Amino acid sequence: MLHGTRSEVSDVAQKVNPVQLQKFLGGLDYPATKRDLIQRAQQKGADENTLSALQAIPDRQYDGPNAVSREVSHAQ
């Protein structure tokens, strides 16, 4: 679980490339939970910034890649 101030979370989220994020989530079936997203990203070798950004998004189901990208960008 990610711990830190909102500012620290924002710093992490800003470093996540949206194209790279979707590469790490490729092949995932939607809707998907936050846990599903994190597990897929780990399986695809996501870097720590990407994993931290996914850990910072709300714990809910996401209906597609655009919803995930939106949440990650809102964490900035």
N, C-alpha and C positions, 0 to 999 in steps of 0.2 A: 504494500500500500504506500502511496506517495504521501510524504509528510513535508510540510513547509508552508511558508506564507503564500498568499495569493500571488504576490510579486514573483516568487521563485517558480511557481507553477507557470505563470505567464512567460517567464524567460525560457522555460523548457518548450512550451507550446510554440513560441516564435521560431524555434529552430527546426520545426518539423516541416519538411517539404511535402506539400499535398500530393504530388505525383508519387513520391517515394512511399508515402503513407498507403496509398491505394495499391502499390506494388506489393507491400507486405500483407495486405488484406485480400489479394487476388484469389479467386476461386471460392471465397466464402459465400455460403448460402444465406440470404436474408429472408425474413428478419433475423437479426442476430443480437445477442445480448452483449453487454460490455465484456463479460468474461469470454465469450466466443471471439470477440475482436482481439483481445489480449492474447488468447491462446494461439490464434492464427498468426498474429504478428510474431510471436515467439517462434513458432514452427518455421516461419519464413526468414528467420534470422534478423528481425528488426533490431535497430540500435536502441540504446538506452533512452535517448530523447523521444523516440517514437513510443516506446513502451510507457514512459512517464506521462506523455501527453494522453495516451489512451486511458491510463489509470486515473487521470484527472477529470475525465468526462463523467457526466451523470450516469448512474447505474440504472439503465433501462434498455428496452429493445430498440434497435435502429432498423429502419425499413430499407436502407440502401447506403451505398458508399457516399452519396452526397450528404446524407444526414450525419454521417460520421465526420466528414470533412468540416461541415458546418459547426459541429460541437467543438472540434479541436480548434478551429479558428476563433470561436467565441471564448476559449480558455486564454486567449492572448491578452 
